[in-house]
Amino acid sequence: MRTVRFFSITVFIALGSWVGCAHADKAKPLAPVKPVKITAQSNPTTDGGRGTPSLDDFFRPAAWIHVDGQAGMFSSERGKPKLEWEIKVPVGASPTFRVEVFEPLLGNPKDFSCTLETIKGSGKTAYAISSKEGKFSSETEYSLLKPGNDFVIRNRNSGDVVREIAPLEPGTYVIAAGIKNAKTGKEALAVTYFTVRDGDEE
């Protein structure tokens, strides 16, 4: 199985140094955000005050992961930017995900790999999810727990390949993903934090 091989050591250092904890939001779920045209003037990175997206600056992402149709927000801590895109509205236990990319930099990437991990909660979720070579499509809505035959899911605790992931327990999770255009060799990092709501909030 292909791993998240295009994550550099520098990325993991940045994750360890800058990623903060998201906090559960008890607000009622809102309607999913409608996709908008991604341009140099209007994209989550620029709208979040980070400037123009870049493939060389982790704090100016050129790709963004929506969960259950919800967009995230960038924030800072003690004056320093946080790497993750935080989704403030809690999502369901079996969420979907969609990746948006800044096409002027990435073009039409066809490869995707990510890790899905518990950050806060009783569960111990730890999975690696990779698309089969050339099979990924940005702006397509996929099931996060069972994205289909074009993906391979590996349990990072046991090493086993699984068909699907069990519904997520209430808590906070992180998706740390690499999106790559194999034709050009260009790749982007996207880190999204999201919270799964309690069952009684369905």
C-alpha positions in Angstrom: 0.0 0.0 0.0 1.2 3.5 -0.7 1.7 5.4 2.5 1.5 9.1 3.1 5.0 9.1 1.5 4.9 12.7 0.3 4.6 14.1 3.8 8.1 15.4 4.6 9.7 15.2 8.0 9.4 19.0 8.1 5.6 18.6 7.9 5.5 16.3 10.9 7.8 18.7 12.8 5.4 21.5 11.9 2.4 19.4 13.0 4.1 18.7 16.4 5.1 22.3 16.9 2.0 24.1 15.9 -1.1 22.0 15.9 -3.4 22.9 18.8 -6.4 21.2 20.3 -9.9 22.0 18.9 -12.7 22.3 21.4 -16.1 20.8 21.2 -18.8 23.1 20.0 -22.2 22.4 21.4 -24.0 24.5 18.7 -26.7 22.8 16.7 -25.5 21.5 13.3 -25.8 23.9 10.4 -26.6 23.3 6.8 -23.5 22.3 4.8 -21.6 25.1 3.2 -22.2 25.4 -0.5 -19.1 25.1 -2.7 -17.8 28.4 -4.0 -15.5 29.2 -6.8 -11.9 29.0 -5.6 -9.9 32.0 -6.9 -6.7 33.9 -5.9 -9.0 36.5 -4.4 -11.5 34.2 -2.8 -10.3 31.0 -1.1 -10.1 29.8 2.5 -6.5 30.7 3.0 -6.8 34.3 1.7 -10.2 34.7 3.4 -8.6 33.6 6.6 -6.1 36.4 6.5 -3.1 34.1 5.6 -2.4 35.6 2.1 -2.1 33.8 -1.2 -2.0 30.0 -1.0 1.5 28.5 -1.3 2.9 25.0 -1.8 6.0 26.0 0.2 4.4 27.5 3.3 2.4 25.2 5.5 0.5 28.1 7.0 -0.8 29.2 3.6 -2.5 25.9 2.5 -3.5 25.3 -1.2 -5.9 22.6 -0.3 -8.7 22.3 2.3 -10.7 19.4 3.6 -14.4 19.9 4.3 -16.1 17.4 6.7 -19.9 16.7 6.3 -20.0 19.7 4.0 -18.7 22.0 6.6 -15.9 24.5 6.1 -13.3 25.3 8.7 -11.6 28.4 10.1 -7.9 29.3 10.5 -6.8 30.7 13.9 -3.7 31.5 15.8 -2.4 30.9 19.3 -0.2 33.4 21.2 0.2 35.4 18.0 1.4 32.3 16.0 -0.6 30.7 13.2 -2.0 27.3 13.8 -1.6 24.8 11.0 -5.0 23.2 11.2 -8.3 24.3 9.6 -10.8 23.9 12.5 -14.5 23.0 11.8 -16.5 24.6 14.6 -19.8 22.8 13.9 -20.0 19.2 15.3 -20.6 16.6 12.7 -22.1 13.1 12.7 -20.5 9.8 13.5 -20.2 8.7 9.9 -19.2 11.9 8.1 -18.3 12.6 4.5 -15.2 14.5 3.3 -14.4 16.6 0.3 -11.1 18.2 -0.8 -11.0 21.6 -2.5 -7.7 22.6 -4.1 -6.2 25.8 -5.5 -6.0 24.8 -9.1 -3.5 27.5 -10.2 -0.9 25.8 -8.1 -2.0 22.1 -8.0 -3.9 21.7 -11.2 -6.0 18.5 -11.0 -4.4 16.2 -8.4 -5.3 12.6 -8.6 -3.6 11.2 -5.5 -4.6 11.5 -1.9 -3.3 10.0 1.4 -4.2 10.9 4.9 -4.1 9.9 8.5 -7.3 10.0 10.7 -6.6 10.2 14.4 -8.4 10.9 17.7 -7.2 14.0 19.3 -9.6 14.2 22.2 -12.1 11.6 23.3 -12.5 8.0 24.6 -11.8 6.4 21.2 -8.4 5.4 19.9 -9.0 5.9 16.2 -5.8 5.8 14.1 -6.1 5.0 10.4 -4.2 5.7 7.2 -6.3 6.2 4.1 -4.9 6.3 0.6 -6.4 6.5 -2.8 -5.2 4.0 -5.4 -2.9 5.7 -7.9 -4.6 8.2 -10.1 -8.1 7.4 -8.7 -8.8 10.5 -6.5 -11.0 13.3 -7.6 -11.1 16.7 -5.8 -14.5 18.2 -5.0 -16.0 14.7 -4.9 -17.9 13.9 -1.7 -16.6 10.7 -0.2 -17.6 8.7 2.9 -14.7 9.2 5.4 -15.3 5.7 6.9 -15.9 3.8 3.7 -14.6 5.9 0.8 -14.9 3.0 -1.7 -12.9 0.6 -3.8 -10.6 3.2 -5.1 -9.1 3.6 -1.5 -7.1 1.5 0.9 -7.7 1.8 4.6 -5.1 0.5 7.1 -5.5 0.4 10.9 -2.4 2.0 12.2 -2.7 0.3 15.6 -2.8 -3.3 14.2 -1.4 -2.8 10.7 -4.4 -4.6 9.2 -6.1 -3.4 6.0 -9.8 -3.0 6.6 -12.9 -2.4 4.4 -14.3 0.4 6.5 -13.9 2.3 9.8 -16.5 2.0 12.6 -18.7 5.0 13.3 -16.6 7.6 15.2 -17.2 8.1 18.9 -17.9 11.6 20.2 -14.6 13.5 20.4 -12.2 15.6 18.4 -10.3 14.2 15.4 -7.7 15.4 12.9 -7.3 14.6 9.2 -3.7 15.3 8.0 -3.6 14.8 4.3 -1.3 15.1 1.3 -2.8 15.8 -2.1 -0.5 15.3 -5.1 -0.5 15.9 -8.8 1.7 13.1 -10.1 2.0 14.6 -13.5 3.6 17.8 -12.2 5.0 16.5 -8.9 3.2 19.3 -7.0 1.7 18.5 -3.7 -0.1 20.2 -0.9 -0.7 19.6 2.8 -4.2 19.9 4.4 -4.9 19.5 8.1 -8.5 19.7 9.4 -9.7 19.3 12.9 -13.4 18.3 13.5 -15.6 17.3 16.4 -18.1 14.4 16.4 -21.1 15.3 18.3 -22.8 13.2 21.0 -25.6 10.9 19.8 -28.3 12.9 21.6 -27.4 15.9 19.4 -28.4 14.1 16.2 
